[in-house]
Amino acid sequence: MSKRAPSSNLWRNTARKALGYTALNEDQAVDTVVIGGGYTGVTAALELAEQGLNVTLLEANDIGHGGSGRNVGLVNAGLWMEPEKIEKFWVKQRARKSIPS
């Protein structure tokens, strides 16, 4: 099993602890396989492991290699607004819905 060389991405640069992992080159018996080591995949694998499941996470590159580590760090469904603007927008929307017609 060969160890992968470290890469430069947001996740790796901000992680508290360096990870060491190896390529999967043999069969494994696990409860769950998570495919993709971005925010969603890593979170899912962690949650399942904390529940006592035996989990294997598969990532073709490095953890956080794709959009989770190389984009602007957004974790949402397509919004591109500062948090303050999003908050003001939703406050206005709630206020409109609470006023009787």
N, C-alpha and C positions, 0 to 999 in steps of 0.2 A: 504494500500500500504506500503510495507516494503522497507526500504532503504538498498541498497547493501553495503556490507563492502568494504572498499578500498582494492585494490590489489597493487602488486609491479610490475610495468612494465615501460618501457621507456617512453611511452606517459604520463602516470600518473605522473611519477617522474619529467618530464620536462614541464608539462602544467603550464601555468601562474596562472590559477585559478582552484580550486578544483570543481569538478562537483558533483552534487547531482541528482540522477535519481531513478526512481522506476520501478518495474516490470509492464508490461502491463497486466492488469487483467480485462479489459473491452473493448468493441467495441469503436472505434474512427472513425470519419469521417475526412479524410485527402485528400489532393490532390495527395500526393506521399508517398510511403513507401520505405525506403532504408534499405536493409538487409545487415548487416555487419558493424561493427564500427571500421574498420581499416582506413588507410590513405584514401583509395578511397571512402569508404562509408561516412566517416565524411566529406570529401571535397565535395562530391556530395550533401549531406544533407545541408551543409552550403550554397553552391551555389544556390540551389533551394530555400532555406529559404530567402536568400538575394534578390531573384527575386520575393518575395512575396507569394510563395506557402506555404501551411500548410503541413509540413513534419513531419513524424514520422520515427525515426531511430531505427531499431531493432538489438540488439546484444545479443547473448546468454550468454556471459560472461561479462567482463568489456571492456570498450572502449580500443582499442589497445591490446586486449588479445592475438590475434593470431600472425601471422607473423609480423604485424606492430609494435608490442610492445616487442616481445620476440626473434626476430632474430637479425641480426647484423645491422638492420636499413636500408637495401638497398631498394630503391624504383625504380626498373628498371626491364627490361625484361631479367634477367639472366646474366647481366654483372658483373664480379667480378674483377674490376681493379680500381686502384686509379684514381681520376679525372684527374690528370696530364697525366697519361698514355693514358687515353681515348682521351683527347684533342690532344696529339701528334699523335695518331693513325688516328683520323679523319682529321687532317691537312694533313698528308701524303696521305690519300685516296683522298681528294679533289685535291691535287696537281697532283696526277696520272691521275685523270679524266680530268684535265684541259689541259694536255699536248696532243697535236694532235698525232695520231698514224702515 
